[in-house]
Amino acid sequence: MNGRKTLEPLWWGLFSAGGVVAAFLVPIHIVITGIAVPLGWLPDAQEIYRHWPVRLYLFILIALPLYHWAHRFQFALSDMGMRGIHKPLAVLCYGAALLGTVIAGWILLRL
């Protein structure tokens, strides 16, 4: 090992967390917003979004899958022959995920 520090473990951790959220929470959210609310099993969605635990849930539901996408997309592009621009791809992909996270947080704070 060359002793060089890298952020790779952070990105793999966010990738993993985003995959778990996408696998478990997205289907539950689809059932809640697509079935339970329209059928009247739960109160109107506008009232639910005013509570901070729901906002935190939505932030996690939006932000972590963005990092999952960024990691997967960066490696897919690298596998398609763009290895020479690995660092700019990483900056672009993770930068987009970070920007999406900031925008989601800003919007959810303003609800």
C-alpha positions as CSV (number, residue, x, y, z in Angstrom):
1,M,0.0,0.0,0.0
2,N,1.3,3.4,-0.9
3,G,-0.1,5.3,2.1
4,R,-2.2,7.6,-0.2
5,K,-5.5,8.8,1.3
6,T,-8.6,8.5,-0.8
7,L,-12.3,9.3,-0.6
8,E,-13.2,6.0,-2.2
9,P,-14.5,4.4,1.0
10,L,-16.9,7.4,1.5
11,W,-18.3,7.0,-2.1
12,W,-18.7,3.2,-1.7
13,G,-20.5,3.8,1.6
14,L,-22.9,6.3,0.1
15,F,-23.3,4.0,-2.9
16,S,-24.3,1.2,-0.6
17,A,-26.6,3.3,1.6
18,G,-28.3,4.7,-1.6
19,G,-28.9,1.2,-2.9
20,V,-30.5,0.1,0.4
21,V,-32.7,3.2,0.4
22,A,-33.6,2.6,-3.2
23,A,-34.4,-1.0,-2.6
24,F,-36.4,-0.6,0.6
25,L,-37.8,2.9,0.9
26,V,-38.7,3.7,-2.6
27,P,-41.3,0.9,-3.0
28,I,-42.8,1.8,0.4
29,H,-43.0,5.4,-0.7
30,I,-44.7,4.4,-3.9
31,V,-47.3,2.4,-2.0
32,I,-47.9,5.4,0.4
33,T,-48.1,8.1,-2.2
34,G,-49.6,6.0,-5.0
35,I,-52.1,3.9,-3.2
36,A,-52.7,4.7,0.5
37,V,-53.2,8.5,0.1
38,P,-55.4,8.3,-3.0
39,L,-57.6,5.7,-1.4
40,G,-57.9,7.8,1.7
41,W,-56.1,5.4,4.0
42,L,-53.8,8.2,5.0
43,P,-54.4,12.0,5.4
44,D,-53.7,14.5,2.7
45,A,-50.0,14.5,1.7
46,Q,-49.7,18.3,2.1
47,E,-50.3,18.0,5.8
48,I,-47.8,15.1,6.2
49,Y,-45.0,17.1,4.7
50,R,-45.1,19.8,7.4
51,H,-43.6,17.5,10.0
52,W,-39.8,17.4,10.3
53,P,-39.5,13.6,10.5
54,V,-41.2,13.3,7.2
55,R,-38.9,16.0,5.7
56,L,-35.9,14.0,7.0
57,Y,-37.3,10.8,5.5
58,L,-37.8,12.6,2.1
59,F,-34.3,14.1,2.3
60,I,-32.8,10.6,2.8
61,L,-35.2,9.2,0.1
62,I,-33.9,11.8,-2.4
63,A,-30.2,12.3,-1.4
64,L,-28.8,8.8,-0.9
65,P,-30.0,7.3,-4.2
66,L,-28.4,10.3,-5.9
67,Y,-25.0,9.1,-4.7
68,H,-25.9,5.5,-5.7
69,W,-26.6,6.8,-9.2
70,A,-23.4,8.9,-9.3
71,H,-21.2,6.0,-8.3
72,R,-22.8,3.6,-10.7
73,F,-22.9,6.0,-13.6
74,Q,-19.2,7.0,-13.1
75,F,-18.1,3.4,-13.1
76,A,-20.4,2.6,-16.1
77,L,-18.8,5.4,-18.1
78,S,-15.3,4.2,-17.1
79,D,-16.2,0.7,-18.2
80,M,-17.3,2.0,-21.5
81,G,-13.8,3.3,-22.2
82,M,-13.7,6.7,-20.5
83,R,-11.0,5.6,-18.0
84,G,-8.7,8.4,-19.2
85,I,-11.0,11.1,-17.8
86,H,-11.8,9.2,-14.5
87,K,-11.2,12.2,-12.2
88,P,-13.3,14.7,-14.2
89,L,-16.1,12.1,-14.4
90,A,-16.0,11.6,-10.7
91,V,-16.2,15.4,-10.1
92,L,-19.1,15.7,-12.5
93,C,-21.1,12.7,-11.1
94,Y,-20.5,13.3,-7.4
95,G,-20.9,17.1,-8.0
96,A,-24.3,16.5,-9.5
97,A,-25.3,14.3,-6.6
98,L,-24.1,16.9,-4.1
99,L,-25.9,19.7,-6.0
100,G,-29.1,17.5,-6.0
101,T,-28.6,17.0,-2.2
102,V,-28.3,20.7,-1.6
103,I,-31.3,21.5,-3.7
104,A,-33.4,18.8,-2.0
105,G,-32.4,20.1,1.4
106,W,-33.2,23.7,0.5
107,I,-36.6,22.8,-1.0
108,L,-37.5,20.6,2.0
109,L,-36.5,23.3,4.5
110,R,-38.8,25.8,2.7
111,L,-41.9,23.5,2.8
